[in-house]
Amino acid sequence: MTTTTAPLPPAPVGAFTRAAFEAHLASLPPLPEWWLARKRAAFERFAALPLPVRTDEAWRFSNVSGLTLDGFAPPAPARAVPFASIGISKAARLIFANGRLFSREILAPDLGRRGVVVDTLQNALREHGDLVREHLLAQPARLGSGKFSALHEAFLVDGAFVHVPRGVEVELPIGIFSFALGDHAAVFPHTLVVADEGARVTVIDYFGSQDDTERQLAIGANDLYAGHGARITYVGKQDWSHQALALQSNSTVVRRDAGVQSLNVHLGARQARHESHSQLQAPGANSEMLSLTVARDEQEFDQRTLQIHQAPNTRSDLLYKNALLQRARTIFSGLIVVDPDAQKTDAYQSNRNLMLSDEADANSLPGLEIQANDVRCTHGATTSRIDPEQEFYLQARGIPKRAADELLTFGFFEEVLNRLSQDDLHAALRTLIQTKFAGEKAAR
């Protein structure tokens, strides 16, 4: 008689044991006690929380069997990094590798004279402690990744800190690069952006791996705070190894008459989840939430969003577009919440999926939770294929089918890219997506 043994479930902590956490704390330089206390509390939450299971509503449609922490560990410091460029001129650049600062360039000499700070989180914790304490990971995880967010806080080594004081405009973007190097490496990138009243800044986050075949774990986060009348443009470009498990959370807080435009471009990872939480806390606040995803092979991209209107006369506009090839999967679940006092709210939410394969799969779950009676809120989702008449039109003019499909896909993405006011940034992102498609065609 032959008996079979059911496979053991993934370990709830993997290699991130209490001993590993104590070793992590011992490796840190002197840091404020309040921050170390928060890290200890975060580890306790992480250890106590279970991994997601199939019946968790916040993980509906997700491949929870792939959410294993086994085999990953914080890597050794890197000795070299890939070429780091965003393809456009920039005011400053920070490069992190395996969670530590590798190099920095402050290319605009007047930034410091105007009070702009572009530095590491470790330095900011010591030199701008009150500001960091107020805004770093200040919002709780509300979209299902509480365990992973706690792991991020507990094992966070370093990250980027950008502070733009009142009334200052930083004309060129600030570039931040975070690389994972080595097989089984676990990294925890973080970016904190604080724009005071009337300030303006553009920040570009790039996440990538050196080797596209290495198994890696990336659990990142960013905090964006726009004070009264401030403007933040944030672009996140994710291109981790195609064997990586990646989880990223975004927390945006928008104050009176301020605006935040965030665009996240998803390209890499075997399985990636992105959670975006935007709070409009005062009248006149505006949040624009944009996303572009190119999913191929058997990649899974899981997108969860929350737009919370907490004050009257606020506006949010969400547009997520996904192009799916081969056997790729995407999940979108978004919720607009309008508090009772948030009259005159103007909120939009749209998820659109372009299916480039018969085997691809897209799931969309938009939703509304409205507690005010004088609002305008709309949401919707579409899933479609390339228009055969448009495809025939291009082929009739001598353009091969693959090239025609690529052109039509770029046309599908242009609605999002055209929201960007910087033409050079638009062009750089378009080039990045073209590179992704070139890799897809080479793999066929």
C-alpha angles and dihedrals in degrees: 000000000000121000126196125211120218113238115261116253117250114279108260093228103023110190091341095097128156090261090052090050093051089050089051092053091048091054094057124096119242107299134171114288092231090061093048089049090052090050091052091050090048092054091052090052091048093051092047099047120083125231114261117272132203094261094057107112091211088061098044112153091006123128096242092173088073093057096096125145093191118123098015125114138164106277131229119265114284122247096199138012135207120263106290117209137135092199095243139078115278140192096222141353134209120187120198124187123187090350098307133097110263101176142341137203126191100194099174107067095196094062094087093045089057092050098255113151121205106171146123123287090239091059092042092053088059100036104030099026098148093051093047093046091054097051111021109106088335095150120070121239105262104167103069107278098097093130094051093043089054090050089051093052093044096051100031108133103176143332145165127297122194121181123177113188127223117305096359120132120201103205100193123055122259112231123213121184125193119185132187112208125186138030115289091011117158117205132180110197119187135184124190118191121185118182114186125212112316095357124139129203142155119212125188118197118195121191120188150144130228095222119043092204100055120110107234143163120222120181109174140166141185133199120205120189121182114189123207110316094356126139125212126181112192126184121185118191113191118193105151123161113294088240094055130112105218131186121178129178128194125197118190125184118188123190133195115327090346127131136206123190114190125182121184120192114199119199112134142053132069091246122011131179122190122189120190122188118184124185122193102198106171139033115284094023115147129193124185113192115191134173140177123191131185107192121185143159105012098326120145121208116189116191123188123177139182125191111189119189108197101165137042124269097026129142136205129178122189123187119171120178125187130188113198126199133180112343098339124141133208131187125194123185117170135171132193113203120192115191120219093256095047098097119166091031114166111198134166133183126181132169117186125184127196111201113210095171137044089227098053120105130208127184124190129187111174117175147178133212108183123179098167127076103213105061142113112221128161133174136175148153133213133190118191146148131237111289105255091212092056090046091050091048091057095042091050087061094055100267112138117240096251093049090046091052090049092052091049091048091052088051088053090053096044093082088066098039091050089063088072114093095204111082094197092054090049090053093047092053092047090054091050091053091047089054089053091053091047089055091049092053092047090054093057 
